[in-house]
Amino acid sequence: MDVASHQIHIKATATNAANQTGSEVTAQAGQNAQFGLLFTDASDGGLGDVTIIGTLPVADDTSITNPDDARGTTAAVTMSGPIILPASWASLATVTYALKSDPTAYVDASAVTDFSQVVGFKITTNGDDYLPASDASQLVVPVKIAKNALLDQAAYISYQVSANGLTATEGTKGGLLIDLGPDGQPGSGIWVRTKTVTRTIDYRDAETNAVIAPSVTQTATVKQNITKNPTTGELVYGDWTLTNGGWTAVKSPNLAADGYDTASGNADAVTIGDDTTNTTVTVTYAHQIKTTTEAKTVTRTINYLDKDTNAVLADAKTQQVVFTRTNTEDMVNHAKTNGAWTPASGQFDVQTSPDLSAKGYQAPDQASVAALTVTPAGQNSVVNVYYEKQTVTPTDPTGPTEPTTPVTPTTPVEPVTPTTPVEPTTPDKPDDDTTTDKQENKVPASKPTQTKTGTTQTSEVDANGTVKSEADQLTLSKSNETATTAKKLPQTDEQSSPAGFIGVMLATMLGLVGLGRKKRDEE
């Protein structure tokens, strides 16, 4: 192009996967490649009022400006992404795309969901802006060669460009020539190609995305045999064969000791194919969360006490509310989180104080301890209920009892001194005919007597030492007479002298004993 003082040189280019750039470069079927458009400004001006139109290569296609001019394309290519403008054009130009569904209309890039469906594009300047045309200003059209492209086939692109008021023109073509790559031909009709791909396995924290374990890198080198049908010239592609390394299965490490949970997965083995490219696999680990249950008991103790002595009068009543909550701890960073208490609140019920009147106490100072609502923040408490002893009213004393008149004791009888007994003589054996006369002439034994102030009193002491009255003595005398009569010696009128002596002695002794006892009683 040469308009007035503006001279602009444009050139179509092609770049293969080996980053070789030229008007024509070799490339392999299924590989990624690029078409480009290089601008060179040969003047002191820029590019204004620019319109660039391009169409993607298809078999038997023609140039844009002249439908009768074949471009010579035999291998199909498709776009693999959006057009890349020179950095200096980013805000000065707009790119739109034509799709297979409607090749005559152009849409914004935002409307394109699959760039393989793009068949053409158009680049225009925004208003009166000028595009810089310095050396190496080149736009890029990313493409991918069809997998079924054959040896010696080619794909060409050309552009229709108008700028600075010049007539639109279509410059040179850029082409990709299909070959087998650098591996060459090992035998007649057989070609071999190889490629190396890498897989990187990263182990990352699921929350922070930080790398938490060493990455694993796997490299695989594969080769593919390609044969050419000698009659048709068609290429037949064989399977990729692993020659070195490989993407074998990798088990993810156990990071439980670092506080992590089980890995999100393992890296599976992968078979390398035509579409296999360098890739990164990310395995993530969630944090282990440790849970613990916390319990808290709030207690109210009610004591029943003597007000004066503080002595315990009845068993204490204990009321409790138990609160629980679940707490968590992040085992990686050890951050702790406390859960909510359950229940949020509790209640101590009303407690009626016991009746201790049977123990001698009045009503307590608190008839009952009121209900109380407590929360987990509450503290243990003690309530003392006090009792006072009942007041006892004294009764009036009764008057003294009049004493009775004492009985005047009788005057004790002095014991008499017994007479000395007469030793009895041994009687002669009486005649039978004189027994009756002697019994009739018997005289009773005389009793000891004592005379006091003209009074003669005869007393006798019984076996218990008691002095008998005259009546008692009379009875005793009669009894003694009967006993004396019974003890008379047979066949005589005389009494038994030893028995009489013993009786007198016994009566004397008993009298003395009785007199001593009575004196002690009087004293």
GURO-181541 format. One record per residue: x negated, y negated, z of N, C-alpha, C in turn; residue in three letters. Coordinates in steps of 0.2 Angstrom, whole numbers, plus 5000, padded with zeros to 4 digits. Last residue first. Example, Ala and Ser with C-alpha at 12.3 -4.5 7.8 and 13.67 -1.06 7.14 Angstrom:
493650115035493250055036493650005039Ser493450285039493850225039493450165039Ala
This chain:
516852165829516352115827516352095820Glu517852265827518052195830517552145829Glu517152365821517652335817517852265820Asp516252395832515952375826516452335822Arg517252445841516852385843516552355836Lys517552565834518052505835517752445837Lys516452645835516752615829517152565829Arg516352665849515852635845516052605839Gly517452745851517352675855516852635851Leu517252855844517752815842517752745845Gly516152915851516052895844516652845842Val516752945864516152895863516052865856Leu517653035860517852975863517352925862Gly516853145856517353105851517553045854Leu516353185868515853155863516353115858Met517453225875517053165878516653135872Thr517953335868518353275869517953215871Ala516853425870516953395863517453335864Leu516853445883516253415880516453385874Met518153515884517953455888517453415885Val517853625876518353575874518253515878Gly516953695884516753675877517253615875Ile517653725895517053685896516853655889Phe518553815890518753755893518253705894Gly517853925886518253885881518453815884Ala517253975899516853945893517253905888Pro518454015906518053955908517653935903Ser520054065903519354075901518954015902Ser521054085919520854065912520154075910Gln521754225928521254165927521254145920Glu522554325930522954265930522454205929Asp522354475920522154435925522554375925Thr522554555909522654595915522454545921Gln521454455899521954505900521954545907Pro521254295902520954355901521554405902Leu522054165892521954205899521754275898Lys522454105881521754125882521554155889Lys523654065882523554115877522854145878Ala523553965891523954025893523754085888Thr522953875884522553905890522953975892Thr523853835874523153875872522853905878Ala524753785883524953845879524353875877Thr524053675887524253725892524453795888Glu523753605876523153645880523453695884Asn525053565874524653605869524153645872Ser525153485884525653535884525353585879Lys524153395882524153425888524553495887Ser524653335870524053375870523953415876Leu525753265875525853315870525253365870Thr525053185883525553225886525653285881Leu524353105874524053155879524453205882Gln525353045868524953085864524553135869Asp525752965878526253015875525853065871Ala524652895881524952945886525352995883Glu523652895866524152865871524352915876Ser521952915862522652935862523052905867Lys520652845853520952855860521652865859Val519752935841520252885842520552905849Thr518753015836518552965840519052915842Gly519253125829519053065825518753005829Asn519753205839519153235835518853175831Ala520253095852520353145847519753165844Asp520153065869519953045863520053105858Val521253005882520953065879520753035871Glu521552945898521552935891521152995888Ser522552885911522252945909522152935901Thr522452765924522652785917522252835914Gln523052675937522752735935522952755928Thr522752525944523152565939522752625937Thr521952445952522552475955522952515950Gly520952415943521352365946521952395948Thr520752575937520652505935521152465938Lys520152745938520652695941520352625940Thr520252885929519852825930520352775933Gln520153065928520553005929520052945930Thr520253225920519853175923520253105923Pro521453345925521153295920520753245923Lys521553515931521653445932521253405927Ser522453645924521853615926521953545926Ala523953715933523553685927522953645929Pro524053865941523953795942523653765936Val525054015943524553975940524553905940Lys526054105949525754055953525154015950Asn526454185938526854135941526554085945Glu525254255936525454215931525954165934Gln525254335948524754285947524954235942Lys526454405947526354365952525854305951Asp526154495936526754445936526654395941Thr525054575940525054525935525554475935Thr525254675950525154605952525054555947Thr525254795944525854775947525854705950Asp524054825939524554815934525154785938Asp522754735947523154795947523754775942Asp521354655939521954655943522354725942Pro519654655942520254685937520854695941Lys519154505947519154575948519754605944Asp518254375937518854405941518754485942Pro516854285940517154345936517654375940Thr517054115941516854175944517154235940Thr516453975931517054025933516654085936Pro515753835937515653895934516153945936Glu516653685933516453735939516353805935Val516053545925516453605925516153645931Pro516053385931515553435930516053505930Thr517153275922516853305928516453365926Thr516753135911517053205912516653235919Pro517152975912516553025913516853095915Thr518152905900518052935906517452975906Val518052765889518052835890517852855897Pro519152625890518452655891518552725892Glu520152575876520152615883519452645884Val520252415870520052485869520052515876Pro521752325868521152335872520852405872Thr522252295851522352325858521752325861Thr522252135843522052205843522152235851Pro523552045836523152055841522852125842Thr523552005819523752055824523252055829Val523751835813523351895814523651945820Pro524951775803524751775810524351845811Thr524451725787524851765791524551765798Thr524251565779523951625782524451655786Pro525051505765524951495772524751565775Glu524151465750524551515753524451505761Thr523951305742523651365746524251405750Pro524851265727524651255734524351315737Gly524051285710524651295715524351285722Thr523451155699523351215704523951225708Pro524151125682524051105689523951155694Asp523051165668523651175672523551155679Thr522151075655522151115662522851115665Pro522151105638522451055643522451095650Thr520851115626521251155631521551105637Val520651075609520651055616521151085621Thr519751185597520351155600520251135607Gln518251115589518551165593519251135596Lys518151075572518051055579518451105583Glu517251105557517851125561517651095568Tyr516851045540516751055547517351065551Tyr516051095525516751085529516651095536Val514951035514515051065521515651045523Asn514351085498514851045502514951075508Val513051065487513251095493513751055496Val512551095469512751045475513051095481Ser511451085455511751125460511951075466Asn511950965442511450995447511851035452Gln512250945424512450945431511950985436Gly512050965411511650915414511750915422Ala513151045407512451075407511951025411Pro514450985418514150995412513451025413Thr515951005428515251005427515051015420Val517350955437517050965431516350955430Thr518151025451517550975449517351005442Leu519351025464519151045458518650995455Ala519050995482519350975475519051015470Ala519251095495518751065491519051055484Val520451065508520251105502519751065499Ser520451005520520951055520520751095513Ala519150945529519350955522519851015521Gln519050965542519050895540519250895533Asp520151095548519551075546519550995543Pro521151115563521051115556520451075554Ala520151185577520651145574520651145567Gln519851355583519651285580520251255577Tyr519951485589519951425593519751355590Gly520051575580519451575583519351515588Lys521251555575521251615579520551615583Ala521051445567521351435573521251495578Ser520451435554520051465560520351455567Leu520851455538521151435545520751475550Asp519751395525520151445529520351425535Pro520151285511519751305517520151355522Ser520251315494520651305501520151325506Thr519551245480519451305485519751285492Gln519851225463520051205470519851265475Val518451275452519151275454519251245462Asp517351195442517351225449518151225451Phe517151205425517551175430517451225436Gln516151145410516551195414516851165420Gly515651105393515851085400516151145404Ser515351165382515051105383515151075390Ala514851345386515351285384515051215385Pro513451305376514151335376514251365383Thr512451175369512651215375513351235374Trp511651185353512151155358512351195363Ala509851205352510551215350510951175355Gly508251125349508751155354509451155351Asn506851165340507551135339507951165344Thr505151135337505651165341506351125340Lys503851175326504351125328504951165331Ala502751255321502951265329503451205331His502451275309502251205312502451205319Asn502851415308502251385304502051315308Val503951445316503251475317502751455313Met505051345323504751355316504051385318Asp506251395334505551375333505351395327Glu507851365342507451395337506751355337Thr509051415354508551375352508151405346Asn510651425359510151455355509751405353Thr511351425376511251395370510651425366Arg512551425390512051455386511951415379Thr513051405407512951375400512451415397Phe514051455420513451475416513551445409Val514551405436514751395429514051415425Val515151455452514551455447514851445440Gln515251445470515551445463515051425458Gln515351525485514951505480515351505473Thr515751505502516051515495515551485490Lys515151585517515151525512515451545505Ala516051645530515651665524515751605519Asp516151545545516451595540515951595534Ala515351465553515951495556516351545551Leu513751425558514151455552514751485555Val513451285568513451355567513951375561Ala513451155571513251165564513151245563Asn513951105583513351145583513051165577Thr514951025580514551005585513851045585Asp515651085569515451015569514950995574Lys515351235562515551205568515251125568Asp515751255544515251245550515651215556Leu515651325529516151315534515751315541Tyr515051275513514951305519515451285524Asn515051305496515451275501515351315508Ile514051275482514051315488514451275493Thr513951275465514251235471514351285476Arg512851285451513151315457513351265462Thr512451315435512651265439513051295445Val511351395425511851405429511851345434Thr510851415408510751375414511451385418Lys509851505396510451495400510351455406Ala509451525379509251485385509951485389Glu508751625367509351605370509151585377Thr507851595352507851615359508551595362Thr507151635336507751605340507651635347Thr506051575324506151615330506651585334Lys505851585307506151545312506351595318Ile504551575295504951615300505251565305Gln504751485280504551485287504951535291His504551565264504951525268504651535275Ala503551555250503651585257504051535261Tyr503351595232503551545238503651585244Thr502451605218502751645223502751595230Val502351565201502351535208502751575213Thr501351585188501851615192501751585199Val500951515172500851515180501451535183Thr500151555157500751545161500451545168Thr499851565139499551555146500151535151Asn500951675131500551615131500251605139Thr501751785120501451775126500951715126Thr502351815108502551755111502251735118Asp501751935104501651875100501851815104Asp501252005121501552005114501451945110Gly500752105134500652045130500952055123Ile501752145147501552175141501352105137Thr501552135165501752105158501452125152Val501952175181501552185175501852155169Ala502552045193502652105189502152115183Asp502151985208502051965201502052035197Ala503551975220502852005217502851985210Asn504351855230504351915226503651935224Gly504451775241504951775237504951825231Ser503751855256503651825250504351825245Ala504451845272504251885266504251835260Thr503851695282504351755280504051795274Asp502451645291502851645285503251705285Tyr501451635301502151605303502651605297Gly500351695299500351625298501051595299Asp500651825299500251805304500251725304Ala501351845287501751835293501351815299Ala500951855274500751795278501151785285Leu500451975263500851965269500551905273Asn500351935245500051955252500551935258Pro501152025232501051965236500851975243Ser500452125220500852125226500652065230Lys500452125203500152105209500552095215Val500252225188500652205194500252185200Ala499252145176499452205180499852175185Thr498852095162499252065167499552115171Trp497052115158497752125157498152095163Gly495452165152495852135157496652165157Gly495452195135495152175140495552145146Asn496352245125495652265124495252245131Thr497952295121497552265126496752295125Leu498652255106498352305110497852275115Thr500252225098499652195101499352255106Trp500652315083500752295090500152265093Asp500552245066500552295071500652275078Gly501352175052501052165059501152225063Tyr501052175035501452215041501052205047Val501352065022500952085028501352125033Leu501552095004501852085011501352105016Glu501152124992500752074995501052065002Gly501652224985502152164986501752114989Thr500552314983501052304978501452234979Thr499852324995499552304989499952294983Pro500352255010500552295005500252274998Asn499152235023499452205017499652255012Lys499152235040499052275034499452235029Thr498452195055498852175050498652205044Ile498252225073498052245066498652225061Asn497752135086498352155082498052165075Gln497252125103497152125096497752155093Lys496952035119497352085115497152075107Val496452005135496251995128496652055124Thr496951915149497151975145496851955138Ala496651875166496551865159496651925155Thr497351815181497251865177497151845169Gln497051745197497051735190496951795186Thr497851695211497551755208497651735200Val497451585225497751605219497451665216Ser497451605243497051595236497451625230Pro498851515251498451575250498051575243Ala499551405251499451435257499051495257Ile499851245243499551315242499351345249Val501451165247500651175248500451245246Ala502751145247502451165240501651165241Asn503451135258503051085256502651085250Thr504351245258504551185260504151125258Glu503651355254504351345250504551275252Ala501951355250502451345255503151325252Asp501351475237501551405240502051415246Arg500251545227500651565233500751495237Tyr500151585210500051535215500451555221Asp499351655197499851675202499651625208Ile499051635180498851615186499451625191Thr498551725165499151715170498851695177Arg498051695149497851695156498551685160Thr497451775133497951735137497851745145Val496751785118496651785125497151745129Thr496851875103496951815107496851835114Lys496451925086496451935093496651865096Thr496752015071496751955074496751965082Arg496252105056496352105063496352035066Val496852185041496552125045496652135052Trp496652285027496752285035496452225037Ile496252305014496952295015497152295023Gly494852385019495252365013495952365015Ser494352315035494352365030494752345024Gly494352195043493852255044493852305039Pro494252035040494552095037494152155038Gln494451905053494251935047494652005045Gly494551825064494351895065494251935059Asp495051695062494351705062494151785062Pro496551715052496151685057495451705057Gly497251755041497251795047496751775052Leu498251615035497751665034497751705040Asp499151485027499251545031498651595030Ile498951315029498851375024498751435029Leu499751175030499551225034499551285029Leu499551005023499751075023499451125028Gly500150845019499750885023500050955024Gly500150745004500450795008499950825013Lys500150565002499850625001500250675006Thr501650465001500950475001500750545000Gly502950384994502750444997502050464996Glu503650214997503250264993503050324998Thr504650074996504550144999504150184995Ala503849914993504349974991504150034994Thr503649805007503349845001503949895000Leu503849745019504249725013504049755007Gly503149805029502949735027503249715020Asn503449965023503249925028503049855025Ala503950135021504050065019503850025024Ser503650305016503550255021503650185017Val503950475018504150415014504050355019Gln502850615019503250555022503450505017Tyr502750795019502550725016503050675019Ser502050955022502450895024502250835020Ile502051125018501751065017502351015020Tyr501351285021501851245023501651175022Ala500951445012500751375015501451335016Ala500151605011500751565011500551495014Gln499151695014499051645008499651605007Asp500151805022499451785021499551745014Leu501751745028501351795025500651765023Leu502851735042502451705037501851755034Ala503551775052503551815046503151785041Asn503551675062503151745063503151785057Lys503251505056503651565057503251635058Ala502351395066502351435060502851495061Ile502951245074502751315075502851355068Lys502451075077502851125074502551195076Val502550905081502350965083502751025080Pro501950765074502550805073502350875075Val501250615079501150685079501850715078Val500450465072501050495075500950575074Leu499050365075499350425071499950455075Gln497750265073498450265075498850315071Ser496450265069496650325073497350315075Ala496250085068496050155066496350205071Asp497849995069497150005070496950075068Ser499049935068498849985063498149995063Ala500449895078499749895077499549945072Pro501949835071501649895074500849885073Leu502949705076502449725072502149785075Tyr504749665078504149685081503649705075Asp505949615074505449585071504749605074Asp506849765078506849695076506249675072Gly505849895080506349865084506349795082Asn505550015066505349965071505949925074Thr505850185065505950115063505750075068Thr505850345058505550305063505650235060Ile506750495057506650425054506350385060Lys506750675051506750615056506550555053Phe507450845049507050775047507050725052Gly507850955055507650965048507350895045Val508051035070507850975067507650985060Val508151155077508651135073508551075069Gln507151155086507051205080507551185075Ser507551075096507151045091507051095085Phe508951075104508551125101508151095095Asp509650955108509551005113509051065111Thr509750785105509450845102509250895108Val510150675110510650715108510350785105Ala508950605113509350625119509950675117Ser508550555101508250615104508650645110Ala509950505091509450495096509150555099Asp510250555074510450545081509850535085Val510750535057510250535062510450515069Tyr511450635044511550585050510950595054Ala511250725035511350665032511350605038Thr511250855040510650825038510650755036Pro512050935051512250875047511650835045Asp511551045056512251045056512450985052Ser510151025057510451065051511151065051Lys509850845060509950915062510250955056Leu508750715061509250745057509250815059Ala508350585074508250655071508850675067Tyr507350435077507950475077507850535073Thr506350325086506350385082507050425083Val505750165086506250205088506250265084Thr504550055093504850095087505350135090Ala503949985103504049945097504449985092Leu503550055114504050015115504249975109Ser502450135108503050165112503650125113Ala501350105101502050095097502650115102Trp500250135107500350065106501050055103Ser500250275107500350245113500550165112Ala501050345093500450315096500650275102Pro502350465097502150405093501450385096Leu502850625093502450585098502150525094Ile504450705092503850675089503450625094Ile504850845102504950785100504350755096Pro504551015097504650965102504750905099Gly504451105087504351135093504451085099Ser505151125070504851085076504951115082Met504551265060505151225064504751175069Thr504151325043503951305050504551265053Val503951455031504351405035504051385041Ala502951455016503051475023503451425027Ala502951385005503151455004503251485011Thr502951224996503051265003503251335001Thr502751134986502351194986502451234992Gly503551024983502951014988502551074988Arg504050964967503951014972503351004976Ala504950844961504250854963504250904968Asp506250814959505950854954505250874956Asp506650714969506850784970506550834964Pro505650604976505750634969505950704970Asn505550564989505750514984505950544977Thr505250684995505850654997506050604992Ile504850844986504650774989505350744991Ser505651004990505350954986505150884989Thr505451174994505651114995505351064990Asp505151314994505451284988505651214989Asp505451335012505251365006505551335000Ala505151185021505551245020505351275013Val504551065032504451105026504951165026Pro505550915036505150975038505151025032Leu505350755031505750815031505350875033Thr505350575037504950645035505450695035Gly505150405035505550465034505150525033Ile504950245042504550315040505050365040Ile504850075041505350135041504950195038Thr504549915048504349985046504850035046Val504349775049504949805046504749875043Asp502549775049503149745051503749775047Gly500949805055501549835051502149805054Leu499749665055500049725057500649755053Gly498249605047498949595049499149665052Gly497049595040497049565047497749565050Asp496849755033496949685032496949665040Ser496949895033496349865029496349785029Ala497350005045497449935042496849915039Asp497950165043497250125043497450055040Thr498750305050498850235047498150205048Phe499250465048498750425050498750355046Leu500250585054500250535049499850475052Leu500350765055500250705057500250655052Gly500850925062500850875056500750805059Phe500251065071500450995071500350965064Gln500651225078500251175074500551105074Ala500651385085500851315085500351275081Asn500951545076500551495080500851425080Gln501651625067501851625074501451575078Gly500151655057500951665058501051665065Ala498851535058499151605058499851605059Gln497951425046498351435053498651505052Ala496851305039497151375040497551375046Thr497351145032496951185037497251255037Val497250995023497451065023497051105028Glu496850875028497450875023497750945023Ser496450915045496350895038496950885034Gly495850975060496250935057496050915050Thr495851105073495551075066496051035063Gln496351165084496251095084495751065078Asn496651285083495951285085495751205085Ala497951275078497851295085497151285087Ala497751135066497951205068497851215075Asn498550995058498051015063498251085066Thr498650885044498850945047498350965052Ala499150725038498750775040499050835043Thr499350595026499650645030499150695032Ala498950425028498750485026499050545030Lys498850255022499250305026498950375023Ile498250085023498150155020498450205025His498749925018498849985023498750045020Ile498449765017498249825014498349875019Gln499049605015499149665020499049725016His499149495008498549505011498549565016Ser500149564996499849504998499249515002Ala500149734999500649684998500249615001Val499849894996499449824996499949774994Asp499650065000500050005000499649945000Met
